Amino acid sequence: MDLVQEPGSVPDKSEIRSCFDPQSGTLDRRVFADQALYDLEMKNIYARAWNFMCHESHIPNPGDYFINYIGEDQVIVVRDKQGEVQVLLNTCRHRGNALCRAEQGNAKSFVCSYHGWNYDLNGDLIGVPGLSSYYRKDFDKSQWGLAKAAQVDHFHGFYFATLDPAAPPLHDYLGEVGRIGLGLLVANGPVEAVDGIQKNVIDCNWKIAVDNLFDWYHVQYSHASAGMAGFMDLAAILHPNDQMVMFGEYGHAISGPVIPEEKQAEIDAMTDEERFAVAAEGMLKNPDKPMVPPRPSAARDLLGPTGVRCMGHPNIFPNLWVATNGTQLSLRLPRGPFATEIWWFTFLPKGLPEEIRKKQIAFNAHLFGPAGMLEQDDGENWSQSTRASRGVVSRGYRHHLAMGLGHDEVMTDDAGAARVETTISEHAQRWLYRNWMDWMTADDWPDLKANHSPLPQGRV
């Protein structure tokens, strides 16, 4: 695919609002192919949002660092000498050179390979070659430290950063649905990252790679080969008539299978020992496949009465996917309108027996990512759907995202999480693009806070 695009004029708010019609559920293909819209996404979405950086187990010690991105801005996530986590733009303040080339490691400081400027782990400029002889002492180092994220925080040990000082605190940004989404990762206890990140680039727009995680309509067709090969039982995971969509503020959402209330009541009546016995029995029947036990009793307090029943895919807006079994995270990193870099992280419970650990890692590697059976199917679909958005005639035909529109009633629980429990639908995709328009048309965070879409009520 030709990845060279001509710069476009900045679209006005009315143009952006015309991209998605919540009443008909139709979407303009321009959102996947327009360079000007992409450029605005970098400014209005990624530079404002809280972006996932890494887990605490990636950087346990002072000097440990991890390279990530906020949009297309590369950042160094580092634990400084005081034990605090800093997020620094990976660009020297002298001539812009990248300071860190390795993806992960440990450093005492960051030295630019171009002219030798040296930065402390907290971003302060501490060394400039030729300060006396070349600069003649006419230089204030205190004014030329590395640029930093405006805010850094974590939830359950998962670190996020935002470049916007006006962004709300992370806890508020995540809201009930975002907190449930991350809570699914630790519902079975504390976790740690498995070494190594699976990375590959797919020639698709990042939003198609995001909205697909809500899509359970494609599973029986796109992934039929995985069922035929015996890799997974699609019928066991699909549950087409037991689906739940949870709507979160600012575009967070969860979509996928739900444990029916009567089944959850049976689980609630079991002791933790009985729940693990169920998992052990499953492992004996299928020794070649990992078995996720029913969530322990403490998960109900962690996730709430609705979250504990959730078996679907959360997306923390804009681009962080928590996979179904709670052992994987994925970032969809934008690389222009027609390319997305996909990262897959694996997280496993601390103290997991080595044999089970190896089995789960192998299963995850063959599920998603460059060697994954499922994402190889998905990637081809995303690529072709994005490619069609470039055709002169093709791009004039809008996407149809109206499945279930007007047929379901929104429910809430005591925690205030808005949801529908229904059959397979496209409620979450519509919520994604409705919120995308909010972010794209907001002048700043105060505007977004005041005017973002309220959680849905009534019939949707």
C-alpha positions in Angstrom: 0.0 0.0 0.0 1.3 3.5 -0.9 1.8 5.2 2.5 2.5 8.7 1.1 -0.3 11.1 1.7 -0.8 14.8 0.8 -1.4 17.1 3.7 -5.0 18.3 3.9 -6.8 21.3 5.2 -7.9 21.1 8.8 -11.6 20.0 8.8 -14.0 22.2 10.6 -16.3 20.9 13.4 -19.3 20.5 11.2 -17.3 18.3 8.9 -16.2 16.1 11.7 -19.7 15.9 13.2 -20.9 14.6 9.8 -18.5 11.7 9.9 -20.7 9.6 12.1 -24.5 9.6 12.3 -25.7 8.1 15.7 -29.2 8.0 14.4 -28.5 5.8 11.4 -25.3 4.2 12.7 -23.4 5.0 9.5 -19.8 6.1 9.3 -17.9 8.1 6.7 -14.9 6.1 5.4 -12.9 9.4 5.4 -12.1 8.7 9.1 -9.8 5.9 8.0 -8.0 7.7 5.1 -7.8 11.4 5.7 -4.4 12.8 6.6 -5.9 16.0 8.1 -8.1 14.0 10.4 -5.2 11.9 11.4 -3.1 14.9 12.2 -5.9 16.3 14.3 -6.2 13.0 16.2 -2.6 13.3 17.2 -3.3 16.7 18.7 -6.9 16.4 20.0 -6.9 12.8 21.2 -3.4 11.4 21.8 -1.8 14.6 23.2 -4.8 15.0 25.6 -5.6 11.4 26.7 -4.1 9.3 29.3 -2.0 6.7 27.4 -0.8 3.4 28.7 3.0 3.3 29.3 4.0 0.1 31.0 3.5 -2.1 34.1 5.4 -1.6 37.4 7.1 -5.0 36.8 8.7 -3.6 33.6 10.6 -1.0 35.7 11.0 -2.4 39.2 14.4 -0.7 40.1 15.9 2.8 39.9 17.3 3.3 36.4 15.0 0.8 34.7 13.4 2.2 31.6 10.8 1.2 29.0 10.3 2.9 25.6 6.7 3.7 24.5 4.7 6.2 22.5 2.1 8.8 23.0 0.7 9.1 19.5 3.8 9.5 17.5 5.8 11.1 20.3 8.3 8.5 21.6 8.8 8.6 25.4 11.1 7.1 28.0 9.3 5.6 31.0 11.9 5.5 33.7 12.1 4.9 37.5 14.3 7.7 38.8 16.8 7.5 41.7 14.1 8.4 44.2 11.9 5.6 43.0 9.4 7.8 41.2 8.2 7.0 37.6 9.0 9.7 35.1 7.8 9.9 31.5 10.2 11.9 29.3 10.1 12.7 25.6 12.8 10.8 24.0 14.3 13.7 22.1 17.4 15.7 23.0 16.7 19.4 23.6 19.8 20.4 21.6 19.1 18.9 18.1 16.3 16.5 18.7 18.3 13.2 18.5 16.8 10.2 20.3 18.5 9.6 23.6 17.4 5.9 24.0 17.7 3.4 21.2 17.1 0.2 23.2 13.5 -0.7 23.9 14.1 -1.5 27.5 17.0 -1.6 30.0 18.7 0.2 32.9 20.7 3.4 32.8 22.4 5.8 35.3 21.6 8.7 33.0 20.7 9.4 29.4 23.5 10.7 27.1 22.9 11.9 23.6 25.1 10.2 21.0 25.1 13.3 18.8 26.9 15.9 21.0 27.0 14.3 24.4 24.4 16.2 26.3 23.7 14.3 29.5 20.4 14.1 31.3 19.6 12.7 34.8 16.8 10.1 35.2 14.4 12.8 36.2 15.0 14.7 32.9 17.3 17.4 34.3 20.2 18.4 32.0 23.3 17.7 34.1 26.2 17.8 31.5 27.0 19.8 28.4 30.4 19.3 26.7 32.3 22.5 26.2 30.1 24.5 28.6 33.1 26.8 29.5 35.1 26.7 26.3 32.4 26.6 23.6 29.4 28.1 25.3 31.7 30.4 27.3 29.5 29.8 30.4 26.6 31.6 28.7 24.1 28.8 29.0 21.5 27.9 31.7 21.2 24.1 31.9 18.2 24.4 34.2 16.1 25.7 31.3 17.0 22.8 28.9 15.9 19.6 30.6 13.9 17.0 28.8 10.2 17.6 28.2 8.0 15.6 30.6 4.5 14.3 30.6 2.2 16.6 32.4 0.8 13.9 34.7 1.9 10.3 35.5 -0.1 7.9 37.6 -1.0 4.2 37.8 -4.0 1.9 38.5 -3.3 -1.6 39.9 0.4 -1.1 38.9 -0.4 -0.2 35.2 1.2 3.2 34.5 -0.4 5.9 32.3 0.7 9.4 31.3 -0.9 12.4 29.7 0.8 15.4 28.0 -2.1 17.7 29.0 -1.9 19.3 32.5 -5.7 20.0 32.3 -6.6 16.3 32.0 -8.6 15.0 34.9 -6.9 12.6 37.3 -6.4 9.1 36.0 -8.9 7.6 38.4 -11.6 10.0 37.1 -10.5 9.6 33.5 -10.9 5.8 33.7 -14.3 6.0 35.3 -16.2 2.9 36.4 -15.8 1.1 33.1 -12.2 1.8 32.6 -11.4 0.7 36.1 -13.3 -2.5 35.6 -11.4 -3.1 32.3 -8.0 -2.9 34.1 -9.3 -4.7 37.1 -10.0 -7.8 34.9 -6.2 -8.2 34.6 -5.8 -8.5 38.4 -9.1 -10.3 39.2 -7.2 -13.5 39.9 -4.5 -11.8 42.0 -1.3 -9.7 41.4 0.4 -10.1 38.1 3.8 -9.5 36.5 4.8 -8.9 32.9 6.3 -11.7 30.8 9.6 -10.5 29.2 9.3 -9.4 25.6 6.6 -7.5 23.6 5.3 -8.9 20.3 5.3 -6.2 17.7 4.2 -6.0 14.1 2.9 -3.4 11.7 -0.4 -3.9 9.8 -1.4 -1.6 7.0 -4.7 -0.4 8.5 -6.0 2.6 10.3 -5.7 2.4 14.1 -9.5 2.9 14.6 -10.4 -0.2 12.7 -8.0 -2.2 14.8 -9.7 -0.7 17.9 -13.3 -1.1 16.9 -12.7 -4.8 15.9 -12.1 -5.7 19.5 -15.8 -5.0 20.2 -16.9 -7.1 17.2 -18.1 -10.6 18.1 -20.1 -10.8 14.8 -16.9 -11.7 12.8 -15.7 -14.5 15.1 -17.5 -17.5 13.6 -16.5 -16.4 10.0 -13.1 -14.8 10.3 -11.7 -17.3 12.8 -13.4 -20.5 11.5 -9.9 -21.9 10.7 -8.9 -21.7 14.3 -12.0 -23.9 15.2 -11.3 -26.3 12.3 -7.7 -26.7 13.5 -8.9 -27.6 17.0 -7.0 -24.6 18.4 -10.0 -23.2 20.1 -13.7 -24.0 20.6 -15.5 -21.1 19.0 -18.9 -22.2 20.2 -17.6 -22.2 23.8 -16.5 -18.6 23.7 -19.0 -17.0 21.3 -22.2 -16.9 23.5 -24.1 -15.0 20.7 -27.1 -14.5 22.9 -25.3 -13.7 26.2 -23.6 -10.5 25.4 -23.0 -7.3 27.4 -21.8 -3.9 26.3 -20.7 -1.4 29.0 -20.5 2.3 28.2 -17.8 4.4 29.9 -17.2 8.2 29.8 -14.8 9.6 27.2 -15.1 6.5 25.0 -14.1 3.6 27.2 -16.3 0.5 26.6 -16.4 -3.3 27.1 -18.1 -5.6 24.7 -18.5 -9.4 24.6 -19.8 -12.4 26.5 -21.3 -12.1 29.9 -21.8 -14.6 32.6 -25.6 -14.9 33.1 -26.8 -13.7 36.5 -28.0 -17.2 37.5 -24.7 -18.8 36.6 -22.8 -16.0 38.5 -25.1 -16.8 41.5 -23.8 -20.4 41.4 -20.2 -19.2 41.3 -20.8 -16.8 44.2 -22.0 -19.8 46.3 -18.7 -21.7 45.7 -15.7 -21.3 47.9 -12.4 -20.4 46.3 -11.2 -24.0 46.8 -14.2 -25.3 44.9 -13.6 -22.8 42.1 -10.0 -23.9 41.7 -11.1 -27.5 41.7 -13.3 -26.7 38.7 -10.2 -25.3 36.9 -8.1 -28.4 37.8 -10.8 -30.7 36.4 -10.8 -28.7 33.2 -7.0 -29.0 32.9 -7.2 -32.8 33.3 -9.8 -32.9 30.4 -7.7 -30.6 28.2 -4.1 -30.9 29.3 -2.8 -29.1 26.2 -4.8 -25.9 26.8 -4.6 -23.3 29.6 -7.5 -23.1 32.0 -8.6 -19.9 33.6 -10.4 -20.7 36.9 -13.6 -18.9 37.9 -12.7 -15.6 39.5 -12.0 -15.8 43.2 -14.6 -14.4 45.7 -12.5 -11.2 46.1 -13.1 -10.3 42.5 -16.6 -9.2 43.2 -15.4 -6.5 45.6 -12.8 -5.5 43.0 -15.0 -5.4 39.9 -18.5 -4.9 41.3 -21.7 -6.9 40.7 -21.7 -6.3 36.9 -17.9 -6.2 36.2 -17.4 -9.6 37.9 -19.7 -11.1 35.2 -17.8 -9.5 32.3 -16.0 -11.9 29.9 -15.7 -9.4 27.0 -13.1 -7.1 25.6 -12.5 -3.7 27.3 -10.9 -0.8 25.4 -9.4 2.0 27.5 -9.8 5.0 25.1 -8.1 5.6 22.8 -6.1 2.4 22.1 -5.6 0.0 24.9 -7.2 -3.5 24.6 -7.5 -5.9 27.5 -8.0 -9.4 26.0 -10.7 -11.7 27.1 -8.8 -14.0 29.5 -7.2 -11.1 31.3 -3.6 -12.2 30.5 -2.9 -9.9 27.5 -2.9 -6.2 26.7 -2.6 -4.7 23.3 -1.7 -1.2 22.1 -2.8 0.0 18.6 -0.1 2.6 17.9 -0.9 5.0 15.0 1.6 5.2 12.2 -0.2 7.4 9.8 -3.7 6.9 8.4 -2.8 3.6 6.7 -0.5 1.9 9.2 -0.8 0.7 12.8 1.9 -0.8 15.0 0.4 -3.6 17.2 2.0 -4.4 20.5 1.0 -7.4 22.6 2.0 -7.7 26.3 1.4 -10.9 28.3 0.8 -10.7 32.1 0.5 -13.7 34.3 -0.3 -14.2 38.0 2.7 -14.0 40.3 3.9 -17.4 41.6 2.3 -19.4 38.7 3.8 -22.9 38.5 6.4 -23.0 35.7 4.6 -25.7 33.7 1.3 -23.7 33.6 3.2 -20.5 32.9 4.9 -21.9 29.8 1.6 -23.3 28.6 -0.1 -20.0 28.9 2.7 -18.1 27.2 2.7 -20.5 24.3 -1.1 -20.2 24.0 -1.0 -16.4 24.0 1.7 -16.3 21.4 -0.4 -18.4 19.0 -3.6 -16.5 19.8 -2.8 -12.9 18.9 0.3 -11.1 17.6 2.6 -11.9 14.6 2.3 -15.6 15.2 -1.3 -15.6 16.4 -3.9 -17.5 14.5 -6.6 -14.9 15.2 -4.9 -11.7 14.4 -3.6 -13.0 11.1 -7.2 -13.3 10.1 -8.1 -9.9 11.5 -5.1 -8.1 10.0 -6.1 -9.0 6.5 -9.6 -7.8 7.1 -8.4 -4.5 8.6 -6.0 -4.0 5.8 -8.5 -4.5 3.0 -11.2 -2.4 4.8 -8.7 0.5 5.2 -7.5 0.1 1.5 -11.1 0.4 0.2 -11.4 3.8 2.0 -8.9 5.2 -0.5 -10.9 4.4 -3.6 -12.5 7.4 -5.4 -15.8 5.7 -5.6 -15.5 3.2 -2.7 -14.9 5.9 -0.1 -18.3 7.5 -1.0 -20.1 4.6 0.6 -20.5 4.8 4.4 -19.9 1.9 6.8 -23.0 0.3 8.3 -22.8 0.0 12.1 -26.5 -0.2 12.9 -26.7 -3.7 14.3 -29.0 -3.6 17.3 -29.7 0.1 17.0 -32.9 1.0 18.8 -33.6 -2.5 20.1 -32.0 -2.5 23.6 -32.6 -0.8 26.9 -29.8 0.6 29.0 -29.5 -0.8 32.6 -27.4 0.5 35.5 -26.1 -1.0 38.7 -25.3 0.5 42.1 -21.9 1.6 40.8 -23.5 3.6 38.0 -22.1 1.5 35.1 -24.4 1.8 32.0 -24.8 -1.4 30.1 -27.0 -3.4 27.7 -27.4 -7.1 28.0 -28.4 -8.5 24.6 -27.3 -10.5 21.6 -24.3 -9.6 19.4 -24.6 -6.0 18.5 -22.6 -2.9 17.4 -23.5 -0.7 20.4 -19.8 -0.4 21.4 -18.6 0.6 17.9 -21.2 3.3 17.8 -20.1 4.5 21.2 -16.5 4.6 20.1 -17.2 6.9 17.1 -19.6 9.1 18.9 -16.9 9.8 21.5 -14.3 10.1 18.7 -16.3 13.1 17.4 -16.4 14.6 20.9 -12.6 14.4 21.2 -12.0 15.7 17.7 -14.3 18.8 18.1 -13.4 19.8 21.6 -11.2 22.9 21.9 -9.5 21.7 25.1 -10.1 19.6 28.2 -12.6 22.0 29.8 -14.6 21.9 26.6 -14.4 18.1 26.4 -15.5 17.7 30.1 -18.5 20.0 29.6 -19.7 18.7 26.3 -18.7 15.0 25.9 -21.5 12.5 25.3 -23.4 11.6 28.5 -23.7 7.9 29.3 -26.7 6.5 27.3 -30.1 6.0 28.9 -33.3 4.4 27.8 -33.5 2.7 24.4 -30.3 2.7 22.3 
